[in-house]
Amino acid sequence: MDTTAPKRNDPYASLRFQEFNFYLIIRFAFVFALAMQFAIIEWKVYELSKDPFSLGLIGLAEVIPAVLLAPFAGHLVDKREKRGMLLKCVIAYVFISTGLFILTWDKAVAGISTAWVLKLIYLLVFLGGIVRAFTSPSTFSLLSLLVPRELYANASTWSSSAWQIGGVLGPALGGLLIHAIGVHWSMLVVVFVFFAPLYSLIRIKPKPIFYKSQGESFFDGLTKGMRFVWNTKVVLGAMALDMFAVLFGGAVAMLPAFATDILHVGSLGYGFLRSAPAVGALLTMFILAHRPLVNKPGIKLLAAVFGFGLTIIVFGLSTSFYLSMFVLLLSGALDGVSVIIRQTILQLKTPDDMRGRVASVSSMFVGSSNELGAFESGFMARAIGLVPSVVFGGCVTLGVVITTYIISPAMRKLDLKP
């Protein structure tokens, strides 16, 4: 009997494929390491600058290369073997994390001004943005080569779950380690975590390349993913909805300032606040693995993002640590619905030979909106104040959802059946 054969309505069907399990380790370890790294660096930057705008600059430093290189990166990933590309990305992250480990060592930066330390941190974050431009399409493309097409929705749910587990543990452990051993040695832990995906990638065999040039020019190949997204309205709508919601409704980047100046909970409380959204999203992932979103997923997506906007408004107004924790957890649970629906749309609607390019466009729309949102939050916090900036962002998110509902019939009629 073939134990890897997919079974109807089996919530664990994807997990019966060994290489997919290694993929989940890669997915988890990537997010775990990067989430912990960003939590540590955000704390360090705010500690050095005491300026919310400096937190926004972290996001800007990463998003600039990630967006500018995304079309080229997706085109290159489609033409290359995915496992090999991802392996190169992991090695690059090891070197970048090692650089951040050195920069957070007081003895190593003795005699260097605070301004220059911040500039060097931003430089390494910028280099991380370059690597991320290639990581996102490589990871997305590899998933579809590990399980049958009929399991894409199930695999996307488990992949998102691994992502969220990393998102939970990364910042939480980052906050705990900052409290226990300091920023410098916490960064060393990040370096070692990156060796887990290196091992897992070795256990996955090289995969076939589906790229077909069909006599197209370099420019046509480069922009094919953008044209596909533009012409596939439900894909465009899902990306745009998530992008604007995260761009204006993201409050995570400002958490060091909220933890220090509003809630007064220090690094330990910061770690719990930073992990709360991912805890909520993780709960959603496990529920949806057993109860997939089949009926009216588009309406449920719009409702989830609307609820997300409301939680951000409440968080901005809260002065209670426990209320802030609760609404952040709820925001993550609602965001988890959005993540699963969007990933399933992309997996089902994207042709095999265009997965890298479409994933790069998704990275430009969605992945980079976190960093642009961080910059927007930092800019608005300086302009109108920390609390008003977060409340304003939540209100804009509500407006985006209402507008999408009115102008996008494809979203209202969305069907996720393969």
C-alpha positions as semicolon CSV with decimal commas, in nm:
position;residue;x (nm);y (nm);z (nm)
1;M;0,000;0,000;0,000
2;D;0,130;0,347;-0,092
3;T;0,133;0,543;0,234
4;T;0,209;0,866;0,048
5;A;-0,105;0,850;-0,169
6;P;-0,328;1,148;-0,090
7;K;-0,653;1,063;0,090
8;R;-0,974;1,254;0,048
9;N;-1,047;1,498;0,334
10;D;-0,727;1,396;0,514
11;P;-0,601;1,706;0,703
12;Y;-0,255;1,544;0,732
13;A;-0,226;1,437;0,367
14;S;0,067;1,668;0,284
15;L;0,261;1,550;0,589
16;R;0,277;1,200;0,440
17;F;0,536;1,324;0,189
18;Q;0,882;1,314;0,348
19;E;1,036;1,598;0,148
20;F;0,743;1,822;0,238
21;N;0,825;1,763;0,606
22;F;1,180;1,887;0,543
23;Y;1,025;2,183;0,362
24;L;0,826;2,263;0,676
25;I;1,147;2,263;0,880
26;I;1,298;2,506;0,630
27;R;0,990;2,725;0,641
28;F;0,984;2,724;1,022
29;A;1,357;2,781;1,071
30;F;1,367;3,070;0,821
31;V;1,086;3,259;0,990
32;F;1,199;3,166;1,340
33;A;1,549;3,300;1,277
34;L;1,442;3,613;1,089
35;A;1,158;3,699;1,331
36;M;1,393;3,662;1,626
37;Q;1,661;3,863;1,445
38;F;1,422;4,149;1,367
39;A;1,285;4,153;1,722
40;I;1,641;4,178;1,856
41;I;1,751;4,442;1,605
42;E;1,436;4,650;1,656
43;W;1,503;4,654;2,030
44;K;1,869;4,743;1,977
45;V;1,791;5,022;1,731
46;Y;1,532;5,178;1,961
47;E;1,772;5,140;2,254
48;L;2,035;5,335;2,058
49;S;1,810;5,600;1,905
50;K;1,499;5,637;2,127
51;D;1,316;5,742;1,809
52;P;1,015;5,551;1,661
53;F;1,115;5,677;1,317
54;S;1,438;5,477;1,340
55;L;1,224;5,162;1,367
56;G;1,052;5,259;1,044
57;L;1,389;5,294;0,873
58;I;1,460;4,926;0,943
59;G;1,162;4,832;0,729
60;L;1,256;5,081;0,458
61;A;1,613;4,949;0,442
62;E;1,486;4,597;0,369
63;V;1,198;4,679;0,140
64;I;1,389;4,892;-0,112
65;P;1,605;4,609;-0,253
66;A;1,328;4,351;-0,204
67;V;1,090;4,548;-0,426
68;L;1,339;4,672;-0,684
69;L;1,490;4,327;-0,741
70;A;1,164;4,128;-0,719
71;P;1,087;4,109;-1,096
72;F;1,444;4,008;-1,182
73;A;1,460;3,762;-0,891
74;G;1,135;3,590;-0,988
75;H;1,248;3,562;-1,350
76;L;1,581;3,410;-1,243
77;V;1,419;3,168;-0,997
78;D;1,186;3,035;-1,268
79;K;1,491;2,962;-1,486
80;R;1,694;2,795;-1,208
81;E;1,664;2,488;-0,989
82;K;1,467;2,596;-0,680
83;R;1,645;2,394;-0,412
84;G;1,986;2,528;-0,521
85;M;1,862;2,887;-0,521
86;L;1,721;2,850;-0,171
87;L;2,046;2,696;-0,048
88;K;2,239;3,004;-0,165
89;C;1,989;3,228;0,017
90;V;2,039;3,044;0,347
91;I;2,418;3,073;0,322
92;A;2,384;3,448;0,256
93;Y;2,165;3,489;0,564
94;V;2,427;3,313;0,778
95;F;2,685;3,576;0,677
96;I;2,443;3,866;0,734
97;S;2,343;3,739;1,079
98;T;2,708;3,697;1,168
99;G;2,764;4,061;1,074
100;L;2,478;4,171;1,301
101;F;2,624;3,957;1,579
102;I;2,951;4,151;1,548
103;L;2,775;4,490;1,535
104;T;2,589;4,419;1,859
105;W;2,916;4,341;2,041
106;D;3,017;4,646;2,245
107;K;3,388;4,561;2,224
108;A;3,372;4,530;1,845
109;V;3,208;4,874;1,801
110;A;3,402;5,052;2,074
111;G;3,507;5,393;1,944
112;I;3,243;5,391;1,668
113;S;2,970;5,652;1,702
114;T;2,609;5,546;1,758
115;A;2,513;5,700;1,423
116;W;2,762;5,480;1,239
117;V;2,653;5,166;1,424
118;L;2,297;5,238;1,316
119;K;2,408;5,294;0,956
120;L;2,593;4,962;0,951
121;I;2,290;4,783;1,094
122;Y;2,073;4,938;0,822
123;L;2,329;4,829;0,561
124;L;2,310;4,466;0,671
125;V;1,931;4,484;0,678
126;F;1,951;4,622;0,321
127;L;2,162;4,323;0,217
128;G;1,903;4,098;0,381
129;G;1,642;4,263;0,158
130;I;1,845;4,163;-0,148
131;V;1,852;3,802;-0,030
132;R;1,482;3,810;0,051
133;A;1,400;3,907;-0,307
134;F;1,526;3,560;-0,411
135;T;1,413;3,368;-0,101
136;S;1,040;3,432;-0,134
137;P;0,992;3,306;-0,494
138;S;1,227;3,011;-0,433
139;T;1,032;2,900;-0,127
140;F;0,693;2,944;-0,294
141;S;0,800;2,757;-0,608
142;L;0,955;2,468;-0,418
143;L;0,631;2,384;-0,233
144;S;0,443;2,299;-0,554
145;L;0,716;2,049;-0,649
146;L;0,679;1,846;-0,328
147;V;0,307;1,753;-0,320
148;P;0,036;1,674;-0,581
149;R;-0,178;1,958;-0,709
150;E;-0,489;1,837;-0,525
151;L;-0,301;1,893;-0,197
152;Y;-0,192;2,252;-0,264
153;A;-0,457;2,397;-0,030
154;N;-0,367;2,150;0,245
155;A;0,006;2,206;0,194
156;S;-0,041;2,584;0,200
157;T;-0,218;2,555;0,534
158;W;0,063;2,350;0,690
159;S;0,326;2,573;0,532
160;S;0,154;2,878;0,680
161;S;0,134;2,696;1,015
162;A;0,509;2,635;1,014
163;W;0,558;3,001;0,924
164;Q;0,337;3,110;1,212
165;I;0,504;2,877;1,465
166;G;0,833;3,039;1,373
167;G;0,663;3,377;1,403
168;V;0,542;3,287;1,752
169;L;0,862;3,143;1,892
170;G;1,108;3,377;1,717
171;P;1,012;3,711;1,871
172;A;0,909;3,552;2,200
173;L;1,246;3,383;2,239
174;G;1,414;3,702;2,115
175;G;1,253;3,903;2,395
176;L;1,337;3,638;2,654
177;L;1,698;3,614;2,537
178;I;1,742;3,992;2,539
179;H;1,621;3,986;2,899
180;A;1,840;3,686;2,995
181;I;2,167;3,716;2,800
182;G;2,154;4,049;2,617
183;V;2,127;4,153;2,254
184;H;2,475;4,038;2,146
185;W;2,454;3,673;2,250
186;S;2,093;3,655;2,135
187;M;2,217;3,729;1,783
188;L;2,456;3,434;1,805
189;V;2,155;3,206;1,859
190;V;2,010;3,341;1,532
191;V;2,327;3,245;1,346
192;F;2,306;2,885;1,468
193;V;1,934;2,852;1,384
194;F;2,011;2,907;1,015
195;F;2,197;2,576;1,005
196;A;1,864;2,387;1,039
197;P;1,740;2,484;0,689
198;L;2,085;2,408;0,548
199;Y;2,055;2,048;0,669
200;S;1,694;2,015;0,552
201;L;1,771;2,143;0,203
202;I;2,042;1,879;0,166
203;R;1,776;1,614;0,234
204;I;1,557;1,739;-0,056
205;K;1,647;1,624;-0,406
206;P;1,699;1,878;-0,688
207;K;1,375;1,948;-0,874
208;P;1,287;1,990;-1,244
209;I;1,269;2,329;-1,412
210;F;0,944;2,413;-1,594
211;Y;1,051;2,743;-1,746
212;K;0,951;2,785;-2,113
213;S;1,088;3,088;-2,295
214;Q;0,878;3,032;-2,611
215;G;1,092;3,287;-2,793
216;E;0,995;3,568;-2,558
217;S;1,227;3,862;-2,503
218;F;1,405;3,923;-2,174
219;F;1,168;4,209;-2,095
220;D;0,861;3,997;-2,170
221;G;0,989;3,719;-1,946
222;L;1,064;3,969;-1,673
223;T;0,715;4,124;-1,677
224;K;0,509;3,812;-1,747
225;G;0,431;3,761;-1,379
226;M;0,307;4,119;-1,343
227;R;0,083;4,082;-1,648
228;F;-0,056;3,753;-1,516
229;V;-0,144;3,909;-1,179
230;W;-0,300;4,215;-1,344
231;N;-0,517;3,999;-1,572
232;T;-0,622;3,755;-1,297
233;K;-0,850;3,981;-1,097
234;V;-0,903;3,758;-0,796
235;V;-0,526;3,726;-0,750
236;L;-0,482;4,101;-0,790
237;G;-0,766;4,172;-0,546
238;A;-0,631;3,937;-0,277
239;M;-0,281;4,084;-0,304
240;A;-0,401;4,445;-0,301
241;L;-0,633;4,388;-0,005
242;D;-0,360;4,233;0,206
243;M;-0,102;4,489;0,098
244;F;-0,307;4,793;0,202
245;A;-0,429;4,626;0,523
246;V;-0,074;4,549;0,636
247;L;0,067;4,875;0,501
248;F;-0,167;5,093;0,705
249;G;-0,282;4,853;0,976
250;G;0,049;4,707;1,089
251;A;0,142;4,802;1,445
252;V;0,411;4,541;1,512
253;A;0,700;4,765;1,406
254;M;0,608;5,015;1,678
255;L;0,596;4,756;1,957
256;P;0,932;4,854;2,112
257;A;0,796;5,205;2,157
258;F;0,460;5,082;2,293
259;A;0,631;4,835;2,530
260;T;0,870;5,104;2,660
261;D;0,668;5,425;2,660
262;I;0,297;5,328;2,671
263;L;0,270;4,992;2,847
264;H;0,598;5,008;3,046
265;V;0,665;4,632;3,032
266;G;1,030;4,620;2,922
267;S;1,200;4,361;2,702
268;L;1,016;4,063;2,853
269;G;0,673;4,213;2,788
270;Y;0,792;4,319;2,444
271;G;0,868;3,956;2,359
272;F;0,515;3,852;2,456
273;L;0,357;4,137;2,262
274;R;0,573;4,060;1,957
275;S;0,464;3,695;1,954
276;A;0,092;3,750;2,027
277;P;-0,019;3,800;1,661
278;A;0,159;3,486;1,553
279;V;0,000;3,285;1,837
280;G;-0,343;3,390;1,712
281;A;-0,253;3,310;1,352
282;L;-0,118;2,970;1,455
283;L;-0,448;2,880;1,622
284;T;-0,628;2,977;1,302
285;M;-0,395;2,761;1,091
286;F;-0,460;2,447;1,293
287;I;-0,835;2,504;1,290
288;L;-0,843;2,560;0,914
289;A;-0,629;2,251;0,849
290;H;-0,922;2,048;0,983
291;R;-1,202;2,278;0,866
292;P;-1,097;2,425;0,528
293;L;-1,256;2,747;0,403
294;V;-1,487;2,618;0,132
295;N;-1,804;2,829;0,150
296;K;-1,778;3,196;0,046
297;P;-1,403;3,232;0,115
298;G;-1,396;3,577;-0,043
299;I;-1,656;3,715;0,196
300;K;-1,472;3,553;0,488
301;L;-1,147;3,710;0,371
302;L;-1,304;4,057;0,363
303;A;-1,461;4,004;0,707
304;A;-1,130;3,887;0,853
305;V;-0,940;4,191;0,725
306;F;-1,216;4,422;0,851
307;G;-1,185;4,261;1,195
308;F;-0,808;4,300;1,173
309;G;-0,850;4,674;1,127
310;L;-1,075;4,696;1,433
311;T;-0,820;4,515;1,651
312;I;-0,546;4,758;1,544
313;I;-0,764;5,054;1,648
314;V;-0,826;4,898;1,990
315;F;-0,456;4,823;2,032
316;G;-0,364;5,182;1,954
317;L;-0,603;5,311;2,219
318;S;-0,518;5,054;2,487
319;T;-0,307;5,133;2,792
320;S;-0,351;4,784;2,940
321;F;-0,085;4,521;2,871
322;Y;-0,339;4,237;2,888
323;L;-0,589;4,406;2,657
324;S;-0,308;4,484;2,414
325;M;-0,198;4,120;2,424
326;F;-0,552;3,999;2,359
327;V;-0,623;4,226;2,061
328;L;-0,284;4,149;1,907
329;L;-0,359;3,777;1,940
330;L;-0,699;3,834;1,779
331;S;-0,540;4,037;1,499
332;G;-0,310;3,744;1,424
333;A;-0,602;3,499;1,420
334;L;-0,785;3,715;1,166
335;D;-0,470;3,769;0,961
336;G;-0,422;3,391;0,949
337;V;-0,744;3,359;0,751
338;S;-0,610;3,609;0,498
339;V;-0,276;3,429;0,467
340;I;-0,428;3,087;0,396
341;I;-0,680;3,213;0,142
342;R;-0,419;3,421;-0,041
343;Q;-0,162;3,139;-0,052
344;T;-0,423;2,892;-0,177
345;I;-0,532;3,133;-0,450
346;L;-0,172;3,171;-0,568
347;Q;-0,098;2,797;-0,565
348;L;-0,415;2,705;-0,756
349;K;-0,417;2,987;-1,009
350;T;-0,045;3,011;-1,098
351;P;0,100;2,804;-1,389
352;D;0,405;2,592;-1,298
353;D;0,641;2,782;-1,531
354;M;0,554;3,120;-1,373
355;R;0,557;3,044;-1,000
356;G;0,879;3,234;-0,928
357;R;0,764;3,547;-1,107
358;V;0,417;3,546;-0,956
359;A;0,566;3,487;-0,610
360;S;0,793;3,787;-0,666
361;V;0,495;4,004;-0,750
362;S;0,328;3,875;-0,434
363;S;0,641;3,968;-0,242
364;M;0,623;4,320;-0,385
365;F;0,255;4,350;-0,291
366;V;0,231;4,160;0,036
367;G;0,570;4,068;0,179
368;S;0,712;4,415;0,136
369;S;0,402;4,581;0,278
370;N;0,521;4,479;0,626
371;E;0,839;4,682;0,585
372;L;0,668;4,971;0,406
373;G;0,408;4,960;0,682
374;A;0,687;4,986;0,938
375;F;0,823;5,294;0,761
376;E;0,473;5,445;0,730
377;S;0,410;5,381;1,100
378;G;0,742;5,537;1,199
379;F;0,683;5,840;0,976
380;M;0,327;5,893;1,101
381;A;0,435;5,840;1,462
382;R;0,683;6,125;1,426
383;A;0,429;6,342;1,242
384;I;0,113;6,299;1,452
385;G;0,219;6,090;1,750
386;L;0,254;5,721;1,828
387;V;-0,104;5,639;1,932
388;P;-0,284;5,850;1,667
389;S;-0,070;5,695;1,392
390;V;-0,178;5,341;1,483
391;V;-0,546;5,436;1,517
392;F;-0,533;5,617;1,183
393;G;-0,384;5,307;1,017
394;G;-0,661;5,086;1,152
395;C;-0,926;5,326;1,017
396;V;-0,765;5,324;0,673
397;T;-0,773;4,942;0,677
398;L;-1,150;4,949;0,734
399;G;-1,188;5,185;0,440
400;V;-0,982;4,955;0,215
401;V;-1,204;4,656;0,296
402;I;-1,525;4,848;0,227
403;T;-1,385;4,975;-0,104
404;T;-1,273;4,625;-0,208
405;Y;-1,616;4,481;-0,130
406;I;-1,781;4,742;-0,352
407;I;-1,548;4,730;-0,654
408;S;-1,445;4,361;-0,664
409;P;-1,722;4,115;-0,757
410;A;-1,452;3,850;-0,823
411;M;-1,358;3,863;-0,457
412;R;-1,717;3,832;-0,340
413;K;-1,768;3,525;-0,566
414;L;-1,432;3,360;-0,489
415;D;-1,422;2,978;-0,505
416;L;-1,118;2,784;-0,377
417;K;-1,206;2,443;-0,516
418;P;-0,908;2,305;-0,724
